[in-house]
């Protein structure tokens, strides 16, 4: 693979590395960000962050990774459908299932199952890897997801999310006893400055994020809470609750290092969805019971 080099000119002065390089090498900014995270980009001979600011004369070097052609296969996998019509469906994703294919998880995902069930009739706005996916939840978070079958439905749901008219309420078990019965964490979330694989409250480079929480039930050493999202940043509830000293029980990234073997990941469940139907305008609301892993943990830690 040949090395590409670019010199920052006056027009790149003060620009972010990812934005400037995307323009210089005619690539999408998100793709450039992936290259930077993979170490394929250097600034003046050294690896740099996407947010690095350029000066005139800086040398940007790139070893462009070979493109990988993804062919996402339909797979006949168990799929718990709560609701379905011609425009969309609502599914209850189990804990442990990845939402869409990615390196390390090429198949066995919710998208593979959706392609089989819907015979490929899914919105194409999310691209080949994320057909129909309007919003996501983590692999080890269980619960409800709305999936768009048409591009029109996808746009409608995405607009409702952006306008904070899309109801998403989660249940979680967090460490410790809450000082207040309810509260709000309004703090921007972005990449952790020292660990690019983690998210963090990031006042400088984060995007606005808001989580409302309330106590459902005090437990022995834990609290059962409900969380309502205004925004949908990556790992939002996990980051926000950890930032106020109440990480989600079982969270391997933002919680204590000790493992809770009965959980196998964070105790977090997307319990309720509510939105306007893209075609009829009718208000739809869906609620699913807490899964067994969640109720068993509540039982074991009840007061």
Secondary structure, DSSP 8 states (H G I E B T S, - for coil): --EEEEE--GGGTT-BHHHHHHHHHT--HHHHHHHHHTT-EEETTEE--TT-B--TT-EEEEE-----------------EEEE-SSEEEEEE-TT--SS-BTTB-SSSHHHHHHHHTTT-S--TT-TTSTTBSS---TT-EEEEEEESSHHHHHHHHHHHHTT-SEEEEEEEEES--SSSEEEEE--EEE-SS-TTSEEE-TTT-B--EEEEEEEEE-SSEEEEEEEESS--TTHHHHHHHHTT--BTT-TTTS-SS--TTTSS--EEEEEEEEE-TTT--EEEEE----HHHHHHHHHT--
